[in-house]
Amino acid sequence: MLAAGFIPLAVFGSVIIGVMLLVFVNHKSHQNPYMLVLQCADAQAEQAALSYLTAETKRCVIKSKAAQAGNIELNVEVRLKSEDTSFVNGLAGDARRIERGARQLQRRLHGLKPWRRTKK
């Protein structure tokens, strides 16, 4: 008796495992993740940016968040719906518009005039 009859089991098991490895190794994922670093002025801008990213990308996951006075930094992993990255330009435009709107609201609430730099 050679190896108690386990030789055929070893041969068939090796063939099955080899076929499974070939199938899974040759499968390539076409979804490359990208890291996006966002700097937001406040929680409102953060929520607006995240909702925009969720709508424009296939997947959006916050990897890290750091908050300091007047600055919130987010590292976000995004998976794109297509190879088009123009949504980042829209995100930058939205951030400027949100900041501008927040400043105008703050001026209206406090009755302040726009700050202008004086020449020295």
Buried (B, 14 or more C-beta within 10 A) or exposed (E): EEEEEEEEEEEEEEEEEEEEEEEEEEEEEEEEEEEBEBEBBBEEBBEBBBEBBEEBBEEBEEEEEEEEEEEBBBBBBBBBEEEEEEBBEEBEEBBEEBBEEBBEEEEEEEEEEEEEEEEE
